[in-house]
Amino acid sequence: MNKQLNIYKLTRLVVFLVLIAAMLASALPGSNASAADVSCKGKYFVKPNDTINKIAEKYSVRAEDLTAANHIYSPYFTIYVGQSLCIPVKSKVITKIPKWGDALAADYKVKLTKDNFTITTSNFPKNSFYFVKVAGSNPGNNKNFTKVGRLPTGAGGTLTATFSLPDELVNTNAAWVCLKNVYSDANICRMDLR
């Protein structure tokens, strides 16, 4: 009798674990759940060293459309090797990716306060998107930067946007603020003192 009861409990446990695994798999970013609500012009399997931006550029789609089609959300936009991504049909085709020269010609100012900072851009290229990253006064390397948001430049030119500082930088006297172009590896960094 005890042996039958143990087999019954074990069977229930296995069924429960299989159901949990199925629910978790369907919740993974880039799972087949995205295919139901987005038309795909093709599939792409993530390879080592791929990034969302590299894949978007390869297929001439916006990174925002690629992440939305595959339910990949900020702040990390995580993809993994072997993941199947839907390449969306409906995407604004990238006709011009800002070059290093364009990005370096762009300028911005940073105003640091107790718990946030304001960016004011000037002469930025039209329809560019930048990740906004921030670090303390001695960042050392790129790993010490925290992504705090994105800055779409829209019509280009002048734009003002305010972002909250990460908890570890609240009340800091100095911070590095970098804008990294979403479509290229161009970085523009400024240090500001409060």
N, C-alpha and C positions, 0 to 999 in steps of 0.2 A: 504494500500500500504506500509506504514512504517513497519507494523508488518511482512509482507512478506519479505521485505528487511532485517530486523533484523534477521529473521530465516535463510535467505540465507547466511548472513555474519557469523552467528553462526555456520552453517553447514560447511562453508569453514574453519573456525578457528579450528573446531574439527578435520576435515580431515587433516589439516596441522599439528596439534599437534600429531595425531596418526602416521603420517609419520615420524615426528621428533623422536618420542619415538621408532619407529621401527629401525631407523638408529642408534640411541644411543645404543639400546639393542644389535644390531649386532656388535657394536664396543667394547663391554665389553670384558675384558680378559676372556679367557676360554669359550667364547660363542661357539655355534655349528659351527661357521665359520671355526674353526680349523680342524674339522673332515674331511673337503673336501680335505685337502692337507697332512694329516698325517693318517697313519693306526693306529687304536687304538686296543689294546688287551683287553680293558675294560674301563669302566667309574668309576670314584670315585667322591662321593659327599662330599665336604669339611665339616668337623665337627668343633665345637669349639676347640680352641687350636691347630689346625692343622697348620703345616708350610710346605712349599715346600720341605724342606729337610726331614721332617718326612714322608711325602707321598712318596717321591722318594725312601727312604730307605725301606719303607714297601713293595713297588713293585719291588725292586731291579733294579731301573733305575737311570740314572744320573739326578741330579737336572736340569742341563742345557737342557737335552732333554725334560724333563717334562715341563719346562717353555717355550721352543721353540714350542712344540706341542700345547700349549694352548695360544700362543701369549701373554705371560706374560713377561713384560720387566722391566729392571732396571730403576731407582735405587731402587725401592721399592719392586718389586716382590709381589704385593698385590694379595691376594686371600680372598674370603669372604665365610662365612658359607652358605651352600646350593649350592654353585657353583659346576657345573658339570665339572670335569676335564677328559680329554682324557689321558689314560695311554698309552704312545707310544709303538708300537711293536718294532721298530728299535731303540734300545738304547744299549749302551755298558753296559752290566750287571756289577754291582758293585760286585767284588769278595772279596775285602777287604776294609772295612771302617777303616781309621786310628783310632787307639785307643788313649786314653788320653796319655798313655806312649809314643807312637810314636810322638804325637804332642808336648809333653813337652820336648822330647829329641831334637826336631828340634830347630834351633837357627837362629837368624837374627840380622842384624845391621841396624840402621836407621841414615841417614845423612840429617839433616834439613837445608834448605836454605831459602831465602827470601820468595819464593812463591811456593816451592815444597819440596818433600822429596824423597829420594832414599832408597829402601830396598835392602839389599844384604842377601840372604839366605845361610844357610849351613846345611847339613845333613837333608834336608826335605824329607819326604816319596815321592816315585814316584807317579805320576798321582794324586796328591792332589790339591784341589782348596780351596782358602782362600778368604774370604771377607776382604778387607782392610778398616779399620775404623780409624778415627783420632779425637782427641779432644784436647782442651787446657790443660794447665799444671795442672788444678784442675778440672777434669771432673765430680766428684761427683758420677754420676751413668751412666749406659749404655745409657740412653736417650740423653745424651749430646754428644755422638759420632756421627760423620757423616760418612756414607759409601762413599768412594771415588773410589772404583773399586774392581776388583778381580785379584787374583794372582794365575795362574795355575803353579804348580811346574814341570810339564812335567816329565823329566827323573829323577827328584829329585836332591839332592845335591845343587850346587851353582847356583843362579839365581839373576840377578840384574834388578830392575824395578823402574821407577820414576813415581810419582803421583803428581798431582797439589793439593795444599792446598785449602780448602774452603776459600771463601772471608774473613770470620771473623777471620781466622788464618794467613792470609798473614802478614808478618813482625813479627810474634810471636817469642819470644825468647825460648819457650819450648813447646813441644807437645807430647802427648801420641799417639803411633801408635800401633794398635792391629790387629792381623790376627786371624780371626775366621774361623775354618774349616767348609766348606760348608756342609759336611756330618755328622758332629758331633757338639757337643757344646763346643769343645775345643777352648779356646782363649789363645793367647800368646801376651802379651803386653810389650812394651818398651817405655821409655820416653827418648827424646833426647833434648839436649840444643844446641842452635845455638851459 
